[in-house]
Amino acid sequence: MKLDLVQYSPVWEDKQKNMEKISTLLKHNSEEIDVLIFPEMTLTGFTMNASKFAETLTGESFNFFSDLARNSTTNIIAGIIEHKDSKYYNSLIHLSPEGKLVSVYRKIHPFSFSSENKFYEKGTETVITSINNWKIGLSICYDLRFPELYRQYAKQKTELIINIANWPDTRIEHWRVLLRARAIENQCYAAGVNRIGKDPKLNYIGYSAVYNPMGDEVISSVNKEEILSAEIFLEVVEEVRSTLPFLDDICLI
């Protein structure tokens, strides 16, 4: 499966400019791929203005990514601020190449250190989506610090975990180590897409990356606005799990 990781610097709280920026970034991206992956809160940055920017799953952000999926004939993984049942969620959406909604993951661990939990409801369900027979576990940013979430995915033998993030440079080594650890402990590929640039409080340098089931880095990029392309293989996951059948010994108490 071919992945494209979109590492970019969003304009703070400006959906329209970010839609234009993404369209420009992808303009010359003619390679056939299976999925495009964008950072957390793709079109706004990590804002706490949930009531101002939240949308339903028929809003302009959804429609933008739906059109992008159809025009690119590829799956899309992106972050939106979702309004549902009078509540706000930091959500990840998966859209099919036909622009249809496949899955929605709502962030289970709001980042209380920055008061995200005061503005966003926490999700209550793990979500496994599927692309080309791959089982894919979904997560967002701070979730990465909680391995028990990914153990649930490992129990269901997911072959790829995806994390979309706005992870600041001050803790970027944590991001890199944790993403790699999630790949190693769950014997799967781990793809993390982080933003670059600045918001009113923090600086970001990306380090979007893909790690294989042995924890080897497939690709990464630091502090550069670009699209990273990586190819991953089900046979690699199957071989690692067959040779080292560690997942069979998981005991969740």
N, C-alpha and C positions, 0 to 999 in steps of 0.2 A: 504494500500500500504506500502511496506517495502522499506525504504531508507537506504543506506550506505553512510556515509559522510567520505571521505578520507582526514584526517588531517595529512599532512606530511611536512617534511622539504626539499624542493627542493635544489639540487645543483645548484649554480648560473650559469645560461646561459649554461647548459650542458644537452642537450636533451637526449643524449644516456644514461648517468648515471641516469637520472631521470626516463627514461623508465625502466631501470633495477631495480631501487629502487621500483617503483610502482609494477612491476611484482613480486618482492620479498614480498612486503607488502600483496599482494592479493593471494599469493601462497596457503595459508592455509585457505582462506576465501571461504568455501564450502557451506555456507548457501544460500538458494534460496532467491533472492531479486528482486525488480522491477527496481531499479535504483541506479547506483553508481554516486556520485557527487564529483568532484575534485575542487581544488581552481583555482582562476584566473591565467591566463598564466601558466598553469599547469606544463609545461616542461621546463620553463626558469626562473621563478621568474619575478618580475615586472621590466623588462628591458625596457630601452628607445632605445635599438639597434634594432629598428623595421626593418630596411632594411636588417639587417644581419640574423634575425631569422624568418621573415615573410614567409608564405607558402600559396599556394592555398589550396582549399578544396580537393585536391588530393595528398597533400604532405605527408611527413613521419609522422608528428604528427597525421594527420587525419587517416592515415593507421594504426598507432599504436593503436589508440582508437577504430577504426573499428574492428581490430582483437580482441581487448580486449572485445568488446561488444559481438562478435560472440562466443568467447571462454567461456565467462561467461554467455552467453545467457541472458543478461540483458541490459537495457537502460543505456546509458552513458551520463553524462553532464560534459563537460570539457572546459577548456579555451585554446585558441590558439591565435597566432599572425597571422592574416589573410592578405594576399596580394590579392587585388581585384581591377581591373580597375586602376592600377598604384597607388593605395592608400593602406595604412596600417590601419588595424582595430584591436582593442582589442576585440576579439570575443568569444562568448560562442557557443558551438555546442552541439546538442542533436542527438545522434545516437541510432538507434533501436537495439534490440537484434540480428538482422540480419546484423548489421554493416552498415546500410544504414543511410544517412543523413536525419533527420526529420526536424530540424529547425536550423537556425543560428540567434543569437542575437548579434548585434554590439553595444558596450557600448555607450550609449547616452550622458553620462557626463564624458568626459576625465578629469582626475584630474589635473587641471591647476596649483594647488599649487606646484606640482612636474614637471610641464611643459609637462605632458603627451599630452596635446592638441597640442604641437608643433611637435609631432612625429606620432600621431595617429589621423585619421579622426573620427569625432563623428558619431555615428549611428543616424538614423532619424526615426526609426520605433520601436514601442513596438512589442513584440513577445509573443504570447501565444502558447505553445505546449501542447501535450496531451500524457498521459500515463495511460492506464487502465481506461479510462473515466474520469480521472482527468484533469481539465483545469489548466495549470501551467504558471504563468507569470515569465519571465526571466529577470535577471538583473545582473550587475557586480559592486561590490565594491562601489565606490563613488556614484553610483546611489542611494544608500540607504539613502543618505541625502536629496533626493528630493521626498517628498511624493506624488507630483502630478503625477509622473510616475505610482505609485502603485494605485492611484485613478482610472487611466485609466483601470488598471487590475480589480479593484473592480467593476467598472461599467459593466464589462463583466463577473462578478461573477466567477472569478478564485478561485479555492479552495486551491491552494498552490502557494506561491511565493518562488523562489529560487534566492539566491544571492551568487555568488562565488567571493572570495576576496583575496587580499594581504593587510590586514588592520593591521597597526603597533601597538605595545603595548602601545605607548604613548597616543593613543586615543581609547584604547580597550573598555572603558566604553561607549563611544559613539556608537560603534558597537553593544554592547549588548542592550543598551536602544533603539536604532533605529530599530534593528531587531525585538525586542519585540513590539515596537510601530506599526510597519508595520503589524504585525499579529493582534493586537487589533483593529486598525482602519479599517482594511479591512476584519475582521472577517474570517480569513483564517489561514492555517498553514504557517509558515515562516521557511525556512531552509537556514541557512547560513553556508558556508564552507570556512574557513580561514586557511591559512598556519601557520606553526611554523618555528623557526630557524632564520637565519640572512641573509641579503644581504649586499652589500658594505656600505649601509647607515643606515639600519633600523633593528630593532629586532621585531619578531613576536611571539605571544604566543597562537595563535589559538582562542580559545573560539568558535569553531564551535558549532552550536546549532540548535535545532528545538523547535519552540514555537507553541502552539495550538491556536485556534481562540479566546480564552479568555486571551491569553498572558501568560499562564502557560508554564513553561519550561518542555519539554518532555525529552530532553537529552542535555548535553553539555560536553565539555572537554577542559581543559586548559593546554597548554604547554606540550602536549604529542603526539608523533607520533602514531596514531592509526586509526582504522576504527570504527566509531560510528554507531550503528544500531538503527533505530527507526521505529515504525509502526504507521501509521496515518490512520484516518478513515473518509470517506466522510460523514458518519452519524453525526459525531461531528460537522462538518461545517454546515450541513443542520439544525441541532437542534439549534445551536447558532443563525443562521440567521433567523430561524423561531421564536424563543423565543424573540430575540432582533432584530427586522427588521430595523436596522439603515441604512443599505445600500440603502434602498428605498428612503431615504431622501437626498442622495447626490445631490448637486446642483453645478455643475462645471460652473463657470461664465467665 
